[in-house]
Amino acid sequence: MARSARSARLRTLTCATALAVAFAVPAAAASAAGSADAPTTASASTAAASSSALAAKPYLGWSSWSLESTNFPGYGGENWLTQANILRQADVVASKLKSHGYDYVNVDAGWNVDNGRNVSDGYARPAADPKKFPQGMKYLGDQLHAKGLKFGLYLAVGLYQDYYDNGEAPIHGAPGCTTKDIVYPDLRKTSGWDNVSYQLDFASPCTTKYIQSVADELASWGVDFLKIDGVGPGSFQGDAAHDNTQDIQAWHTALRDTGRPIQLVLSWALSHTKADVWKANSNGWRVDTDVECYCDTLVTWNNSVKQRWNDVVQWIGDAGPGHWNNLDSLDVGVGPMDGLSDAERQSYATLWAIESAPLFSGDDLTRLDKYGLSLLTNDEVIAVDQAGNPARPVDQDSPQQVWYARGADGGYTVALFNLGAGYSDVTADFGDLGISGKAAVRDLWSHKNLGSAAGSFTAELPPHGSRLLHLTPAAHSSGPGVPLGVHGTAATADSVSLAWQPVNSGSTTSGYDVYANGAKAASVTGTSATVTGLAPGTGYSFTVAAHDARGRVSAPSKAVAVTTPAAGGPVPYEAEAPGNTLGGNASVADCSQCSGGKKVGNLGGGGSVAINGVTVPRDGTYLMKLDYTDGSSGRTVVVTTASGSFQLPLPGSNDNDWGQPQSVTVPVQLKAGANTITFGNPSDYVSDIDRVTL
């Protein structure tokens, strides 16, 4: 959340919010009426071009929040945030990290807070707490710039309540405008905390003038980066009072109009429902809540580093030049403070790098240990991050996962992760990567060439351990690369729909051919296709090959098995149907937007729902469409059939809306006749289940 600036109550509020999200019985939230429309295609295109030039690569640097939020002895609380402490950290960035690309020093919440009250300059603009920053923020910016560094600041979304001043505070540069003119008459609260800011009313022309006045102030101080926090929809808020899309559009315009290049990054857990707005109007967004644990260390594995492996997935396709997925602080530099094993520290840094996330440490850089410094300054790993080519998981069926990104040159970045609690082998199957024959393997963390491997590469990894590899295939084709990530998206009795990733290696791809049981069944120019004319209740094996304008054809993709449903299918099965079996505390709840107006919630731990009587015509792999609700950052369900169990991370909406169904389609192995499909998770909470269709 990287929360708004307000004294010691901040940590209490944060923990209470997190607990409420985790433990409260999900209820349907009010609908988010009155949301601002996304920019037009033309304006979005112009904005994207401007942002791309500003944030062509993910930024690297340091941020203050982790040391403010911890209870580690000698740290914590906004009083830690002082001019002297910031400059001490900046000295280390300049001396030890800058040569590796780190240059941002971001001052987070608390810089404008004096004894719990947000300080204003009399024009409702933020001002520094003079006790913490006695020479002011322009002085701090000048000092950072003199070291060759860049200056980042923090604000909460909306109008700080302390700045309202009975509606009488004048707006700088806007004669006749006061704070009464820029908020709603009912003083409705906004932001993820609801006790920090009033929602801005953009029906008044005074409001955009206010935003511009603050942006101009920041530019005059030499600010190079602005983080706006508590933004919705997201930050576990989703109603109309927490729709801040107009704020972000106004901030984007205002920062541009200062004439100073200032990166704009949004926090704390944005809703993917507005991804197009965030992409067009910012340089990045947080995909999840805070990585900090608000405990005696900076982070812990369970709270909340491990959740990033699930929560980033729905955002992977949104990252690119000008706007990046922000996974939060990278606290791997000081072992005793970090709260992690060395294996966990490496895995933490590996995920951030392969996702092209901004790399910004939250550690006390004056205490960097040898291993932590090696993690932060490994130039081969930093190059992976800066390449801007986010990796994808082959699958997430188990804690042993392979993530990959294929480069335009045909090489691969491959990360092996063991997210489980014991030692385990993790294997990269070259068939999943489109590699035939041998590939040279290099370990990027150890800077060692490991020789060649054929068919696969396996490593035994410790609990929460990882390897980061670069694979260079021995066989190089001048034609298009093999399509990757082929998967089924829907099936009817006589059709199957498929999708895959665009080929980004070899020659320019002009199209794709889809094969069913070895016979060409469709040709398309895009990355999806529906194969028709199939037989009901029949198993098919699908592959996809790319071709170019010169007629060269790639090798086929790895085969995907799909069995079509019986005639008349697919069939929906409601989770709340009376013939199903509820386990533990699972219960049926109202859900007006769900199918049948009901769903099953209170799942996880001992809570489960078994959907009985799911009937299919033959043994096979079927495409199951799962409708569910999840207003959190996402939860993992364990799906069990007679053929076994697999884990299925479900994306959340981050807006506390537990009444709006989402859906995913996944393959499941079923037996001919009636089947039972059970949804639960013995060790964690589960999203609410609406229905399955197959």
KEMARBA-942482 format. One record per residue (C-alpha): chain; x, y negated, z negated. Coordinates in steps of 0.25 Angstrom, whole numbers. Example, Ala and Ser with C-alpha at 12.3 -4.5 7.8 and 13.67 -1.06 7.14 Angstrom:
BEGIN
("A", (49, 18, -31));
("A", (55, 4, -29));
END
This chain:
BEGIN
("A", (0, 0, 0));
("A", (12, -9, -3));
("A", (2, -17, -11));
("A", (-1, -32, -12));
("A", (7, -40, -22));
("A", (1, -40, -36));
("A", (9, -36, -48));
("A", (8, -24, -56));
("A", (-7, -21, -53));
("A", (-2, -17, -39));
("A", (4, -4, -43));
("A", (-9, 0, -51));
("A", (-18, -4, -40));
("A", (-10, 4, -30));
("A", (-10, 17, -38));
("A", (-25, 15, -41));
("A", (-28, 13, -27));
("A", (-20, 25, -23));
("A", (-27, 34, -33));
("A", (-41, 29, -29));
("A", (-38, 33, -15));
("A", (-33, 47, -19));
("A", (-43, 51, -29));
("A", (-56, 44, -27));
("A", (-67, 52, -20));
("A", (-67, 46, -6));
("A", (-80, 38, -3));
("A", (-84, 31, 10));
("A", (-79, 17, 11));
("A", (-87, 5, 16));
("A", (-85, 4, 31));
("A", (-75, -6, 36));
("A", (-85, -16, 44));
("A", (-80, -28, 50));
("A", (-66, -23, 54));
("A", (-58, -32, 64));
("A", (-57, -27, 78));
("A", (-44, -23, 83));
("A", (-37, -32, 92));
("A", (-40, -32, 107));
("A", (-31, -24, 116));
("A", (-24, -36, 121));
("A", (-21, -42, 107));
("A", (-17, -29, 102));
("A", (-7, -27, 113));
("A", (-1, -41, 111));
("A", (0, -39, 96));
("A", (6, -25, 98));
("A", (17, -31, 107));
("A", (20, -42, 97));
("A", (21, -32, 86));
("A", (29, -22, 94));
("A", (40, -33, 96));
("A", (40, -36, 81));
("A", (41, -22, 76));
("A", (47, -14, 87));
("A", (52, -4, 77));
("A", (48, 0, 62));
("A", (55, -10, 53));
("A", (65, -6, 42));
("A", (67, -12, 29));
("A", (64, -13, 14));
("A", (51, -16, 6));
("A", (49, -20, -8));
("A", (36, -13, -12));
("A", (42, 1, -16));
("A", (50, -6, -27));
("A", (38, -14, -31));
("A", (29, -2, -32));
("A", (38, 8, -40));
("A", (39, 10, -55));
("A", (54, 14, -53));
("A", (61, 7, -65));
("A", (65, -7, -61));
("A", (56, -8, -50));
("A", (41, -10, -47));
("A", (31, -22, -48));
("A", (31, -34, -40));
("A", (41, -41, -49));
("A", (52, -32, -43));
("A", (49, -40, -30));
("A", (59, -52, -31));
("A", (67, -60, -22));
("A", (80, -54, -28));
("A", (75, -39, -27));
("A", (71, -41, -12));
("A", (85, -47, -8));
("A", (92, -36, -15));
("A", (84, -26, -7));
("A", (87, -35, 6));
("A", (102, -34, 3));
("A", (102, -19, 4));
("A", (93, -19, 16));
("A", (103, -29, 23));
("A", (116, -21, 18));
("A", (112, -7, 19));
("A", (99, -5, 28));
("A", (99, -17, 38));
("A", (109, -10, 47));
("A", (100, 2, 49));
("A", (88, -7, 53));
("A", (82, -11, 40));
("A", (79, -26, 39));
("A", (65, -29, 33));
("A", (64, -33, 18));
("A", (49, -33, 14));
("A", (44, -39, 2));
("A", (31, -32, -2));
("A", (20, -36, -12));
("A", (23, -45, -24));
("A", (31, -56, -18));
("A", (19, -66, -18));
("A", (14, -61, -32));
("A", (17, -68, -45));
("A", (11, -61, -58));
("A", (1, -54, -50));
("A", (-4, -66, -42));
("A", (-1, -68, -27));
("A", (6, -81, -25));
("A", (1, -91, -15));
("A", (7, -104, -9));
("A", (-6, -112, -10));
("A", (-10, -108, 4));
("A", (-14, -94, 1));
("A", (-1, -90, 7));
("A", (8, -80, -1));
("A", (20, -86, -9));
("A", (31, -79, -16));
("A", (31, -76, -31));
("A", (42, -87, -35));
("A", (47, -78, -46));
("A", (50, -66, -37));
("A", (54, -75, -25));
("A", (59, -88, -31));
("A", (65, -93, -17));
("A", (52, -89, -9));
("A", (50, -80, 2));
("A", (57, -88, 13));
("A", (70, -87, 5));
("A", (68, -72, 4));
("A", (66, -71, 19));
("A", (78, -80, 22));
("A", (86, -71, 13));
("A", (82, -58, 20));
("A", (84, -64, 34));
("A", (98, -68, 30));
("A", (101, -54, 27));
("A", (96, -50, 41));
("A", (83, -44, 35));
("A", (68, -47, 37));
("A", (58, -51, 27));
("A", (45, -44, 24));
("A", (33, -49, 15));
("A", (20, -43, 10));
("A", (6, -48, 9));
("A", (-8, -42, 6));
("A", (-19, -42, 16));
("A", (-30, -53, 15));
("A", (-29, -66, 6));
("A", (-23, -63, -8));
("A", (-34, -66, -18));
("A", (-24, -75, -26));
("A", (-23, -84, -14));
("A", (-38, -87, -13));
("A", (-37, -97, -23));
("A", (-52, -99, -24));
("A", (-53, -101, -9));
("A", (-46, -114, -10));
("A", (-32, -111, -5));
("A", (-29, -118, 8));
("A", (-24, -111, 20));
("A", (-10, -116, 25));
("A", (-11, -123, 39));
("A", (-26, -121, 39));
("A", (-33, -134, 35));
("A", (-46, -132, 28));
("A", (-44, -117, 26));
("A", (-43, -111, 12));
("A", (-43, -97, 7));
("A", (-58, -97, 6));
("A", (-59, -98, 21));
("A", (-50, -85, 23));
("A", (-57, -75, 15));
("A", (-71, -70, 14));
("A", (-81, -77, 4));
("A", (-83, -65, -4));
("A", (-68, -63, -6));
("A", (-68, -49, -2));
("A", (-55, -41, -5));
("A", (-46, -35, 5));
("A", (-33, -27, 5));
("A", (-31, -13, -1));
("A", (-31, -17, -15));
("A", (-44, -26, -16));
("A", (-38, -35, -26));
("A", (-27, -43, -18));
("A", (-34, -50, -6));
("A", (-46, -56, 0));
("A", (-50, -52, 14));
("A", (-47, -63, 24));
("A", (-59, -68, 33));
("A", (-54, -70, 47));
("A", (-67, -76, 51));
("A", (-61, -89, 46));
("A", (-50, -96, 54));
("A", (-44, -99, 41));
("A", (-40, -85, 39));
("A", (-30, -83, 51));
("A", (-24, -97, 47));
("A", (-22, -91, 33));
("A", (-15, -79, 39));
("A", (-6, -87, 48));
("A", (-2, -96, 36));
("A", (3, -85, 29));
("A", (10, -79, 41));
("A", (17, -92, 43));
("A", (21, -93, 29));
("A", (27, -79, 30));
("A", (34, -82, 43));
("A", (40, -95, 36));
("A", (47, -86, 26));
("A", (53, -78, 37));
("A", (44, -65, 35));
("A", (47, -54, 45));
("A", (37, -44, 40));
("A", (23, -44, 33));
("A", (16, -33, 26));
("A", (1, -35, 24));
("A", (-4, -25, 14));
("A", (-17, -19, 10));
("A", (-22, -20, 24));
("A", (-36, -13, 28));
("A", (-42, -5, 33));
("A", (-32, 3, 26));
("A", (-26, 1, 12));
("A", (-37, 10, 8));
("A", (-48, 0, 11));
("A", (-57, 0, 23));
("A", (-69, -9, 22));
("A", (-71, -23, 29));
("A", (-65, -31, 17));
("A", (-52, -23, 19));
("A", (-51, -24, 34));
("A", (-39, -32, 37));
("A", (-37, -30, 52));
("A", (-40, -45, 54));
("A", (-30, -49, 44));
("A", (-19, -41, 51));
("A", (-23, -46, 64));
("A", (-22, -60, 59));
("A", (-8, -57, 52));
("A", (-3, -52, 65));
("A", (-7, -64, 72));
("A", (-2, -74, 61));
("A", (12, -67, 60));
("A", (14, -67, 75));
("A", (10, -82, 75));
("A", (21, -86, 65));
("A", (31, -83, 76));
("A", (39, -75, 67));
("A", (40, -60, 69));
("A", (34, -54, 56));
("A", (30, -39, 55));
("A", (17, -36, 50));
("A", (15, -23, 43));
("A", (2, -18, 36));
("A", (-1, -10, 23));
("A", (-4, -2, 16));
("A", (-12, 10, 22));
("A", (-18, 5, 35));
("A", (-30, 12, 41));
("A", (-28, 18, 55));
("A", (-42, 14, 59));
("A", (-36, 0, 62));
("A", (-22, 5, 68));
("A", (-24, -3, 81));
("A", (-26, -16, 73));
("A", (-13, -13, 64));
("A", (-5, -10, 77));
("A", (-9, -23, 84));
("A", (-7, -32, 72));
("A", (4, -26, 64));
("A", (18, -20, 64));
("A", (14, -8, 55));
("A", (5, -3, 45));
("A", (6, 7, 33));
("A", (-1, 20, 36));
("A", (-2, 24, 21));
("A", (-2, 19, 7));
("A", (11, 15, -1));
("A", (22, 25, -1));
("A", (26, 21, -15));
("A", (21, 29, -26));
("A", (20, 18, -37));
("A", (27, 27, -47));
("A", (41, 28, -53));
("A", (48, 29, -39));
("A", (45, 22, -26));
("A", (38, 34, -19));
("A", (35, 49, -21));
("A", (33, 59, -10));
("A", (19, 62, -14));
("A", (16, 47, -17));
("A", (16, 44, -6));
("A", (27, 47, 4));
("A", (21, 61, 9));
("A", (8, 55, 14));
("A", (15, 47, 25));
("A", (17, 60, 33));
("A", (2, 61, 34));
("A", (-3, 46, 35));
("A", (6, 41, 46));
("A", (1, 52, 56));
("A", (-11, 44, 61));
("A", (-3, 32, 63));
("A", (9, 38, 71));
("A", (3, 34, 84));
("A", (1, 19, 80));
("A", (16, 16, 77));
("A", (24, 9, 87));
("A", (33, -3, 90));
("A", (26, -15, 83));
("A", (19, -7, 73));
("A", (23, 5, 64));
("A", (17, 14, 54));
("A", (22, 10, 40));
("A", (24, 21, 31));
("A", (29, 12, 19));
("A", (42, 11, 12));
("A", (53, 21, 14));
("A", (58, 23, 0));
("A", (69, 33, 2));
("A", (81, 25, -3));
("A", (83, 27, -18));
("A", (80, 42, -22));
("A", (77, 39, -37));
("A", (67, 28, -33));
("A", (61, 35, -21));
("A", (54, 46, -29));
("A", (58, 56, -18));
("A", (67, 68, -15));
("A", (78, 66, -5));
("A", (70, 75, 5));
("A", (58, 66, 3));
("A", (66, 53, 5));
("A", (71, 59, 19));
("A", (57, 64, 23));
("A", (51, 50, 19));
("A", (61, 43, 28));
("A", (59, 53, 39));
("A", (44, 51, 40));
("A", (46, 36, 40));
("A", (57, 37, 51));
("A", (49, 46, 60));
("A", (37, 38, 59));
("A", (44, 25, 63));
("A", (39, 19, 50));
("A", (46, 6, 45));
("A", (57, 10, 36));
("A", (57, 1, 24));
("A", (63, 5, 11));
("A", (57, 2, -2));
("A", (68, 7, -11));
("A", (77, -2, -19));
("A", (88, -3, -9));
("A", (99, -7, -19));
("A", (98, 8, -24));
("A", (98, 15, -11));
("A", (104, 29, -13));
("A", (113, 36, -3));
("A", (102, 45, 2));
("A", (92, 34, 3));
("A", (101, 25, 11));
("A", (104, 36, 20));
("A", (89, 38, 23));
("A", (86, 23, 25));
("A", (99, 21, 34));
("A", (99, 34, 43));
("A", (99, 27, 57));
("A", (95, 40, 64));
("A", (82, 40, 56));
("A", (80, 25, 57));
("A", (81, 27, 72));
("A", (69, 37, 72));
("A", (61, 26, 64));
("A", (65, 15, 74));
("A", (62, 23, 86));
("A", (47, 20, 83));
("A", (42, 34, 88));
("A", (34, 40, 76));
("A", (34, 55, 74));
("A", (22, 64, 73));
("A", (20, 77, 65));
("A", (19, 90, 73));
("A", (8, 93, 63));
("A", (5, 91, 49));
("A", (-1, 105, 46));
("A", (9, 107, 35));
("A", (19, 100, 26));
("A", (30, 104, 36));
("A", (29, 94, 47));
("A", (37, 90, 60));
("A", (36, 76, 65));
("A", (42, 72, 78));
("A", (43, 60, 88));
("A", (48, 63, 102));
("A", (57, 51, 108));
("A", (56, 46, 122));
("A", (69, 53, 125));
("A", (63, 67, 121));
("A", (70, 68, 108));
("A", (62, 70, 95));
("A", (62, 65, 81));
("A", (58, 76, 72));
("A", (55, 76, 57));
("A", (53, 89, 49));
("A", (45, 87, 36));
("A", (43, 97, 24));
("A", (32, 89, 17));
("A", (30, 102, 8));
("A", (34, 104, -6));
("A", (44, 116, -3));
("A", (55, 118, 6));
("A", (50, 122, 20));
("A", (55, 124, 35));
("A", (50, 113, 45));
("A", (50, 117, 59));
("A", (50, 108, 71));
("A", (44, 116, 83));
("A", (50, 111, 96));
("A", (37, 115, 103));
("A", (30, 104, 95));
("A", (40, 94, 100));
("A", (40, 97, 114));
("A", (54, 102, 114));
("A", (58, 115, 122));
("A", (71, 121, 120));
("A", (82, 116, 111));
("A", (83, 102, 104));
("A", (95, 96, 97));
("A", (92, 92, 82));
("A", (97, 81, 74));
("A", (95, 78, 60));
("A", (93, 63, 58));
("A", (94, 62, 43));
("A", (107, 70, 43));
("A", (112, 64, 56));
("A", (116, 79, 61));
("A", (114, 86, 74));
("A", (108, 100, 70));
("A", (110, 107, 84));
("A", (99, 112, 93));
("A", (86, 119, 90));
("A", (77, 126, 99));
("A", (62, 128, 97));
("A", (61, 122, 83));
("A", (69, 116, 72));
("A", (67, 120, 57));
("A", (72, 114, 44));
("A", (70, 118, 30));
("A", (65, 106, 22));
("A", (64, 103, 7));
("A", (51, 98, 1));
("A", (47, 85, 8));
("A", (60, 86, 17));
("A", (62, 82, 31));
("A", (72, 82, 43));
("A", (72, 72, 54));
("A", (77, 77, 67));
("A", (80, 72, 81));
("A", (78, 83, 92));
("A", (84, 82, 106));
("A", (78, 92, 115));
("A", (89, 99, 124));
("A", (79, 100, 136));
("A", (76, 86, 141));
("A", (65, 84, 152));
("A", (64, 72, 160));
("A", (49, 74, 161));
("A", (39, 71, 151));
("A", (40, 77, 137));
("A", (31, 87, 131));
("A", (18, 82, 125));
("A", (18, 83, 110));
("A", (7, 83, 99));
("A", (-3, 90, 108));
("A", (-15, 93, 99));
("A", (-30, 95, 101));
("A", (-40, 84, 97));
("A", (-53, 90, 100));
("A", (-60, 103, 106));
("A", (-74, 106, 111));
("A", (-79, 120, 116));
("A", (-73, 116, 130));
("A", (-62, 106, 128));
("A", (-50, 102, 120));
("A", (-44, 89, 118));
("A", (-29, 87, 116));
("A", (-19, 75, 113));
("A", (-4, 74, 112));
("A", (7, 63, 111));
("A", (11, 55, 123));
("A", (24, 60, 129));
("A", (35, 50, 126));
("A", (47, 58, 131));
("A", (52, 61, 145));
("A", (46, 54, 157));
("A", (34, 46, 157));
("A", (22, 55, 156));
("A", (11, 53, 166));
("A", (1, 63, 160));
("A", (-1, 76, 153));
("A", (-7, 90, 157));
("A", (-15, 98, 147));
("A", (-15, 113, 148));
("A", (-25, 123, 142));
("A", (-20, 138, 141));
("A", (-9, 134, 151));
("A", (-19, 128, 162));
("A", (-19, 113, 164));
("A", (-32, 108, 158));
("A", (-30, 93, 159));
("A", (-21, 81, 164));
("A", (-21, 68, 157));
("A", (-13, 55, 156));
("A", (-15, 53, 141));
("A", (-12, 61, 129));
("A", (-25, 68, 127));
("A", (-34, 77, 135));
("A", (-46, 85, 134));
("A", (-46, 99, 141));
("A", (-60, 103, 145));
("A", (-66, 115, 151));
("A", (-62, 124, 140));
("A", (-69, 137, 135));
("A", (-76, 137, 121));
("A", (-69, 145, 110));
("A", (-56, 147, 117));
("A", (-42, 145, 113));
("A", (-33, 136, 122));
("A", (-18, 132, 122));
("A", (-16, 117, 126));
("A", (-3, 111, 131));
("A", (0, 97, 137));
("A", (11, 94, 147));
("A", (16, 80, 151));
("A", (19, 76, 165));
("A", (25, 64, 172));
("A", (23, 56, 185));
("A", (34, 65, 191));
("A", (27, 77, 188));
("A", (36, 82, 177));
("A", (29, 90, 167));
("A", (33, 92, 152));
("A", (33, 105, 145));
("A", (19, 108, 139));
("A", (16, 104, 125));
("A", (15, 114, 113));
("A", (2, 122, 115));
("A", (-10, 118, 107));
("A", (-21, 128, 104));
("A", (-35, 124, 103));
("A", (-48, 133, 103));
("A", (-60, 127, 108));
("A", (-73, 128, 99));
("A", (-85, 137, 103));
("A", (-95, 132, 113));
("A", (-103, 120, 107));
("A", (-91, 116, 98));
("A", (-84, 110, 91));
("A", (-93, 111, 79));
("A", (-93, 101, 67));
("A", (-92, 106, 52));
("A", (-96, 97, 41));
("A", (-87, 97, 29));
("A", (-99, 95, 20));
("A", (-108, 106, 26));
("A", (-114, 115, 15));
("A", (-107, 128, 20));
("A", (-93, 122, 17));
("A", (-85, 125, 4));
("A", (-81, 113, -5));
("A", (-69, 116, -14));
("A", (-65, 109, -27));
("A", (-70, 94, -28));
("A", (-74, 93, -13));
("A", (-87, 87, -11));
("A", (-97, 82, 0));
("A", (-97, 67, 1));
("A", (-106, 57, 9));
("A", (-99, 51, 22));
("A", (-108, 43, 31));
("A", (-98, 43, 42));
("A", (-95, 57, 41));
("A", (-101, 68, 49));
("A", (-114, 72, 42));
("A", (-112, 61, 32));
("A", (-104, 69, 23));
("A", (-90, 74, 20));
("A", (-82, 82, 10));
("A", (-72, 75, 1));
("A", (-64, 77, -12));
("A", (-55, 86, -5));
("A", (-41, 90, -9));
("A", (-36, 96, -21));
("A", (-46, 107, -24));
("A", (-56, 100, -14));
("A", (-59, 107, -1));
("A", (-69, 109, 9));
("A", (-71, 122, 17));
("A", (-79, 120, 30));
("A", (-85, 134, 33));
("A", (-90, 140, 45));
("A", (-81, 133, 55));
("A", (-84, 143, 67));
("A", (-75, 145, 79));
("A", (-76, 155, 91));
("A", (-62, 161, 90));
("A", (-49, 160, 83));
("A", (-41, 148, 87));
("A", (-36, 134, 85));
("A", (-48, 124, 84));
("A", (-48, 109, 84));
("A", (-54, 104, 71));
("A", (-59, 90, 70));
("A", (-59, 86, 55));
("A", (-67, 73, 51));
("A", (-63, 68, 38));
("A", (-62, 55, 30));
("A", (-50, 49, 23));
("A", (-49, 34, 19));
("A", (-35, 37, 13));
("A", (-22, 37, 20));
("A", (-25, 52, 23));
("A", (-25, 66, 17));
("A", (-21, 80, 20));
("A", (-31, 91, 21));
("A", (-27, 106, 21));
("A", (-36, 113, 32));
("A", (-38, 128, 29));
("A", (-43, 139, 39));
("A", (-42, 154, 39));
("A", (-30, 152, 47));
("A", (-23, 144, 36));
("A", (-21, 129, 31));
("A", (-15, 117, 37));
("A", (-14, 102, 31));
("A", (-20, 91, 39));
("A", (-17, 77, 35));
("A", (-29, 68, 38));
("A", (-27, 53, 41));
("A", (-33, 43, 32));
("A", (-39, 29, 35));
("A", (-32, 22, 24));
("A", (-45, 14, 22));
("A", (-53, 21, 11));
("A", (-64, 25, 21));
("A", (-68, 39, 17));
("A", (-81, 38, 26));
("A", (-75, 37, 39));
("A", (-71, 50, 46));
("A", (-58, 53, 53));
("A", (-55, 65, 61));
("A", (-43, 74, 65));
("A", (-43, 86, 74));
("A", (-34, 98, 70));
("A", (-32, 112, 75));
("A", (-37, 123, 66));
("A", (-35, 138, 67));
("A", (-49, 145, 65));
("A", (-54, 159, 66));
("A", (-66, 164, 75));
("A", (-79, 162, 68));
("A", (-82, 154, 55));
("A", (-70, 147, 48));
("A", (-68, 139, 36));
("A", (-59, 126, 36));
("A", (-55, 121, 23));
("A", (-50, 107, 20));
("A", (-43, 104, 7));
("A", (-29, 101, 1));
("A", (-25, 107, -12));
("A", (-15, 96, -15));
("A", (-20, 83, -10));
("A", (-33, 75, -6));
("A", (-40, 78, 7));
("A", (-48, 69, 16));
("A", (-64, 70, 16));
("A", (-69, 80, 26));
("A", (-80, 77, 35));
("A", (-81, 89, 45));
("A", (-73, 97, 55));
("A", (-77, 100, 70));
("A", (-71, 111, 78));
END
